[in-house]
Amino acid sequence: MFDTFKSAKPFGRETLSDRRTDMAVGKVTFSKAEREKLAEVLWLLNWISVVTGVILFSLGLFLKVEIQKWAEVMSEHGTFYVPHMLITTGLAACCINYLGGQICLDCADTNKFLRWKLVMMPYIVCTFFFTSCVLAGALMCYSIRSQLEESLFLGLRNAMRYYKDTDTPGRCYLKRTVDMLQIQFQCCGNTGYRDWFQIQWISSRYLDMTNSAVVDRLRSNVEGKYLMDGVPFSCCSTFSPRPCIQQHLNNRTAHLHYDQQSQQQNLWRRGCRQALLDHYTGIMESIGLTVLLIWLFELLVLTGVRYLQTAMENVLLLGDPDLESYGWILENSLAEMARSNFNIIKNLGKCYQVDDDPNINVPTAAAEREVPSQQVQVPVTS
């Protein structure tokens, strides 16, 4: 097959190729053995990239499960797009790198490369966009903190508001969820234990309406809520040196030897929003660092595939598979590419310009005089 390329090679091909690569970015010379070695290494790296794709998928699945554990205390404020992004990117990585391994394995042979020649450039473009998605996923892991904080604030506020609705469908498990959250993360309330003072967290069916104190407390509130300076049992600290004090927290005389200023040993002082935010931030930072390392690895593989593609295309132009060939990242510099694209756009604009001169293509009198009329001689017959 290479005899055809040799016979079709024009005179001075090497000189023209050298001139064409003067402006190339990252130009490297590859011998035949180096091209074959590069193809073999890229085949191995692509298979390793398939494993990194599985890792991306697993990280996204793990993050989704972790968020799903406490989804009841989160609002639907875009907290699931990061794990979905990682899951999708991981599946795409497995497919793209599997195809890349097959391509690089065939590129070790110059004749087999002809089957993939037209596929190489679309494959590199798709891989570039995929690699950009991996980088975007890594950056999302670090930028989601503010959205996660807002989601936790709104979700915990609603969960605490519906804490008492144990007999309402759709809310009956919120009390258990909030209690487990406060016990597991050693936290209390949204931003602190005083958040429980502002809501009615005791169900009305447990209130003794025959008690005048209960009725007076309900009437004293504009919205008719039973508010009290108390917290659920799950706010009690396990490190408290005395039995937990849950009610009348603002009344210093209601308890023996009770000091309101030093009650931090009695209740959890940290809010659950901050506790969950720290928990998820630690997970996000670890995942983000892992995804960033995967992005650097994928970028290395993409660079190697680009060098292999250009080196194999140039050896086809030379017509001899045993010759050295150039490989590069970009055929022209960034400034040259920008200038070329600008000229293309400028020329496209000229195509739509219309001359409004009414005399266009209308010959003038002077022009008619300058153009001699052709005289046709007619033969005279006698």
matplotlib code that plots the C-alpha trace (Angstrom):
import matplotlib.pyplot as plt

x = [0.0, 2.9, 4.1, 1.0, 2.1, 5.7, 4.6, 2.2, 4.7, 5.5, 9.0, 10.3, 7.7, 10.2, 11.0, 7.4, 6.7, 9.5, 8.2, 4.7, 5.9, 7.9, 5.1, 4.0, 3.6, 5.4, 7.1, 8.9, 10.7, 9.8, 11.6, 9.8, 10.7, 9.6, 6.3, 5.7, 6.8, 4.5, 1.5, 2.2, 2.5, -0.7, -2.5, -1.5, -2.4, -5.8, -6.6, -5.5, -7.8, -10.7, -9.9, -9.9, -13.3, -14.5, -13.1, -14.9, -18.1, -17.6, -16.8, -20.0, -22.1, -20.5, -21.2, -24.8, -25.4, -23.9, -26.1, -29.1, -28.6, -29.6, -31.6, -34.6, -32.8, -31.8, -33.8, -33.8, -31.3, -29.0, -27.1, -27.2, -25.7, -22.1, -22.5, -24.5, -21.7, -19.1, -21.2, -21.8, -18.1, -17.0, -19.2, -18.0, -14.3, -14.7, -16.2, -13.8, -10.6, -11.7, -12.0, -8.7, -6.9, -8.1, -7.0, -3.5, -3.0, -3.6, -1.5, 1.6, 1.3, 1.3, -1.0, -3.6, -3.5, -5.2, -8.4, -8.5, -7.0, -10.4, -11.6, -8.6, -9.4, -13.1, -11.9, -9.3, -12.0, -14.4, -11.6, -10.7, -14.3, -14.5, -11.3, -12.8, -15.8, -13.4, -11.8, -15.3, -16.3, -13.2, -13.9, -17.5, -16.4, -14.7, -17.4, -20.5, -19.9, -22.1, -25.0, -24.7, -24.8, -28.0, -29.6, -28.8, -30.1, -33.5, -33.8, -33.0, -35.4, -38.2, -37.3, -37.4, -40.7, -42.2, -40.5, -43.8, -45.8, -45.3, -48.8, -48.7, -47.9, -44.7, -43.4, -43.8, -40.1, -38.6, -38.5, -36.4, -34.2, -33.5, -32.9, -30.4, -28.7, -28.2, -27.0, -24.6, -23.1, -23.3, -25.2, -28.3, -30.7, -29.9, -27.3, -27.5, -29.8, -31.7, -33.3, -35.7, -37.0, -38.5, -40.6, -43.2, -41.5, -44.0, -47.1, -50.4, -51.8, -49.4, -50.4, -52.8, -55.4, -56.9, -53.8, -54.1, -50.3, -50.4, -53.5, -51.9, -48.7, -50.7, -52.7, -49.6, -48.2, -49.6, -49.6, -51.0, -47.9, -46.6, -43.1, -40.8, -37.2, -36.5, -34.9, -35.4, -33.6, -31.2, -29.6, -28.2, -24.5, -23.1, -20.2, -22.5, -21.4, -25.1, -28.5, -29.4, -31.5, -33.9, -36.5, -36.5, -33.0, -33.4, -34.6, -31.6, -33.8, -35.6, -32.7, -30.3, -26.8, -27.6, -25.4, -26.7, -23.3, -21.5, -24.2, -22.0, -21.4, -25.1, -26.1, -24.4, -23.2, -22.6, -25.4, -26.3, -25.9, -22.2, -21.7, -23.2, -21.4, -18.0, -18.8, -19.7, -16.9, -14.3, -15.8, -15.9, -12.3, -11.1, -13.1, -12.1, -8.4, -8.8, -10.7, -8.1, -5.3, -7.4, -7.8, -4.0, -3.6, -6.3, -4.6, -1.3, -3.0, -4.7, -1.4, 0.2, -2.6, -2.3, 1.5, 0.8, -1.9, 0.3, 3.4, 1.5, -0.2, 3.2, 4.8, 2.0, 2.9, 6.5, 5.6, 8.2, 7.2, 10.9, 11.5, 11.4, 8.3, 7.3, 4.5, 3.0, 0.2, -0.9, 0.1, 0.2, 0.7, -2.2, -1.7, -1.6, -4.8, -6.6, -5.5, -6.6, -10.0, -10.4, -9.7, -12.3, -14.9, -14.0, -14.3, -17.6, -18.9, -17.8, -19.8, -23.0, -22.2, -24.4, -23.5, -26.4, -25.1, -27.9, -25.5, -23.6, -22.9, -24.5, -22.0, -21.4, -21.3, -17.6, -17.1, -19.3, -17.2, -14.0, -15.3, -15.1, -18.0, -17.1, -17.7, -18.8, -17.9, -20.6, -19.3, -20.7, -21.9, -22.2]
y = [0.0, 2.3, 1.9, 3.9, 6.8, 6.6, 6.9, 9.7, 11.7, 15.0, 16.3, 18.3, 16.9, 16.9, 20.6, 21.6, 19.6, 21.3, 24.7, 23.7, 22.7, 25.8, 27.4, 24.1, 24.2, 21.5, 19.9, 16.6, 14.3, 10.6, 7.7, 4.5, 2.7, 5.7, 5.8, 2.2, 2.5, 5.6, 3.6, 0.7, 3.0, 4.9, 1.6, 0.7, 4.2, 4.1, 0.9, 2.5, 5.3, 2.8, 2.0, 5.7, 5.9, 3.2, 5.2, 8.4, 6.4, 4.9, 8.3, 9.8, 6.9, 7.1, 10.9, 10.4, 7.7, 10.0, 12.9, 10.6, 9.6, 13.1, 14.2, 14.7, 17.6, 19.2, 21.3, 20.5, 23.2, 21.6, 19.3, 16.2, 17.6, 17.0, 13.2, 12.9, 14.7, 12.3, 9.2, 10.4, 11.4, 8.0, 6.1, 8.3, 7.7, 3.9, 4.1, 6.7, 5.2, 1.7, 3.0, 4.9, 1.7, 0.0, 2.9, 3.2, -0.5, -0.3, 2.8, 0.8, -0.4, 2.3, 0.4, -0.2, 3.5, 4.2, 2.6, 5.2, 8.2, 9.9, 8.9, 10.3, 14.0, 13.6, 11.2, 13.8, 16.5, 14.4, 13.4, 17.1, 17.9, 14.9, 16.0, 19.4, 17.8, 16.0, 19.3, 20.9, 18.0, 18.7, 22.4, 21.7, 19.7, 22.9, 25.4, 23.6, 24.6, 27.8, 26.0, 23.1, 25.5, 27.1, 23.8, 22.6, 25.8, 25.6, 21.8, 21.8, 24.6, 22.7, 19.5, 21.1, 22.8, 19.4, 17.6, 17.3, 15.9, 12.2, 11.3, 13.2, 11.2, 12.2, 13.8, 10.9, 9.9, 13.4, 13.2, 10.0, 11.5, 14.7, 12.8, 10.5, 13.4, 15.2, 12.1, 11.0, 14.4, 15.6, 18.8, 20.6, 22.7, 24.5, 27.0, 26.1, 24.8, 28.1, 27.4, 25.0, 27.9, 29.5, 26.6, 24.2, 20.8, 19.1, 17.7, 19.2, 15.8, 15.5, 18.9, 18.9, 21.4, 21.3, 22.8, 26.5, 27.0, 25.3, 27.3, 30.5, 29.7, 29.0, 32.2, 34.3, 33.4, 35.3, 32.2, 30.0, 27.9, 26.2, 27.6, 26.8, 27.1, 23.4, 21.0, 17.4, 14.6, 14.1, 17.4, 16.1, 15.7, 12.3, 14.0, 15.8, 15.2, 15.5, 14.3, 16.2, 19.4, 19.8, 22.2, 25.7, 26.3, 30.1, 29.7, 29.5, 28.8, 25.9, 23.5, 22.8, 24.2, 25.2, 27.7, 28.9, 30.2, 26.9, 24.6, 23.7, 20.4, 19.7, 20.2, 19.9, 23.4, 23.0, 23.5, 20.6, 22.8, 23.4, 19.7, 18.4, 21.1, 20.1, 16.5, 17.0, 19.5, 17.0, 14.4, 16.9, 18.0, 14.4, 13.6, 16.9, 16.1, 12.6, 13.9, 16.6, 13.9, 11.9, 15.0, 15.5, 11.8, 12.1, 15.3, 13.4, 10.6, 13.1, 14.9, 11.5, 10.6, 14.0, 13.4, 9.9, 11.2, 14.0, 11.8, 9.1, 11.5, 13.1, 9.8, 9.1, 12.3, 11.4, 8.0, 5.9, 4.2, 4.0, 7.7, 10.1, 12.3, 15.3, 15.3, 18.4, 19.6, 22.5, 22.8, 26.6, 29.0, 30.3, 33.8, 32.3, 30.3, 33.4, 35.4, 32.7, 32.4, 36.2, 36.4, 33.6, 35.5, 38.8, 37.1, 35.6, 39.1, 40.4, 37.7, 39.3, 42.9, 44.2, 47.2, 49.6, 51.5, 51.6, 51.9, 48.7, 46.6, 49.3, 50.3, 54.0, 55.9, 56.3, 52.7, 51.9, 54.2, 52.5, 49.0, 48.7, 47.0, 43.9, 44.1, 41.0, 40.7, 39.1, 37.5, 39.1, 36.7, 37.7]
z = [0.0, 0.7, -2.9, -3.9, -1.6, -2.9, -6.5, -5.7, -3.7, -5.5, -5.8, -2.8, -0.3, 2.6, 2.0, 1.9, 5.1, 6.9, 5.9, 7.0, 10.5, 11.2, 13.2, 14.9, 18.7, 20.6, 17.5, 18.3, 15.9, 16.0, 14.5, 13.5, 16.7, 18.8, 17.0, 17.7, 21.3, 21.7, 20.4, 22.8, 25.8, 24.8, 24.5, 28.1, 29.4, 27.7, 29.6, 32.8, 31.9, 31.7, 35.4, 36.2, 34.5, 36.9, 39.8, 38.6, 38.4, 41.9, 43.4, 41.9, 43.1, 46.6, 46.8, 45.6, 48.4, 51.0, 50.0, 49.8, 53.4, 54.6, 51.6, 53.9, 55.7, 52.4, 50.0, 46.3, 45.4, 42.9, 45.3, 43.1, 39.9, 41.1, 41.6, 38.4, 36.6, 38.0, 37.2, 33.6, 33.1, 34.5, 32.0, 29.2, 30.2, 30.1, 26.6, 25.1, 26.6, 25.5, 21.9, 22.3, 23.3, 20.2, 18.0, 19.6, 19.3, 15.5, 15.1, 15.8, 12.2, 9.6, 7.3, 10.0, 10.8, 7.5, 8.9, 11.7, 9.9, 9.4, 12.9, 14.8, 14.7, 15.8, 18.5, 19.8, 19.8, 21.8, 24.2, 24.6, 25.6, 27.9, 29.6, 30.0, 31.7, 34.1, 35.1, 35.5, 37.8, 39.9, 40.1, 41.0, 44.1, 45.4, 44.3, 45.7, 49.3, 49.2, 47.4, 49.8, 52.8, 51.5, 50.8, 54.3, 55.9, 54.1, 54.5, 58.2, 58.8, 57.2, 58.9, 62.3, 61.5, 60.7, 63.5, 65.5, 62.5, 63.2, 62.1, 58.8, 55.6, 54.1, 57.3, 59.8, 59.5, 59.9, 63.7, 63.6, 60.9, 62.8, 66.1, 64.4, 62.7, 66.0, 67.8, 65.0, 64.3, 67.9, 66.9, 67.9, 65.8, 62.6, 63.7, 67.5, 70.2, 70.5, 67.1, 68.9, 71.0, 67.9, 66.7, 68.1, 68.1, 70.4, 68.8, 69.8, 70.7, 73.5, 75.1, 78.0, 77.0, 80.4, 81.9, 82.2, 81.7, 78.4, 77.3, 78.3, 76.4, 73.3, 73.6, 74.2, 70.7, 67.7, 65.6, 68.3, 68.7, 71.8, 72.2, 75.0, 76.0, 75.6, 73.1, 72.1, 73.9, 70.9, 71.7, 75.0, 75.2, 76.1, 77.9, 80.3, 84.0, 85.1, 83.9, 80.7, 81.2, 78.3, 79.5, 81.1, 79.8, 80.3, 83.9, 86.2, 89.3, 87.8, 88.3, 91.2, 90.7, 87.1, 85.4, 82.1, 81.0, 81.5, 80.1, 77.1, 78.8, 78.9, 75.2, 71.9, 71.0, 67.3, 64.8, 62.5, 59.4, 60.2, 61.1, 57.9, 55.9, 57.3, 56.7, 53.0, 52.5, 53.6, 51.2, 48.3, 48.8, 48.8, 45.7, 44.0, 44.5, 43.1, 40.1, 39.5, 39.4, 37.0, 34.8, 34.7, 33.7, 31.0, 29.7, 29.5, 27.5, 25.2, 24.5, 23.6, 21.2, 19.5, 19.0, 17.6, 15.2, 13.7, 13.5, 11.7, 9.3, 8.4, 7.8, 5.3, 3.5, 3.4, 1.8, 3.6, 6.9, 7.9, 7.9, 10.8, 11.1, 13.0, 15.7, 17.3, 19.5, 17.2, 13.6, 13.9, 16.8, 18.7, 17.2, 13.7, 14.4, 15.7, 12.7, 10.3, 12.0, 12.0, 8.3, 7.6, 9.6, 7.8, 4.4, 5.3, 6.0, 2.6, 0.9, 2.1, 1.0, -1.8, -4.0, -4.2, -7.2, -9.7, -12.6, -11.8, -14.8, -17.1, -19.9, -20.3, -23.6, -23.4, -22.9, -25.9, -28.1, -26.9, -27.9, -31.7, -33.3, -35.2, -38.9, -40.6, -44.2, -46.3, -49.5, -52.7, -55.2, -58.8]

ax = plt.figure().add_subplot(projection="3d")
ax.plot(x, y, z, "-o")
ax.set_aspect("equal")
plt.show()
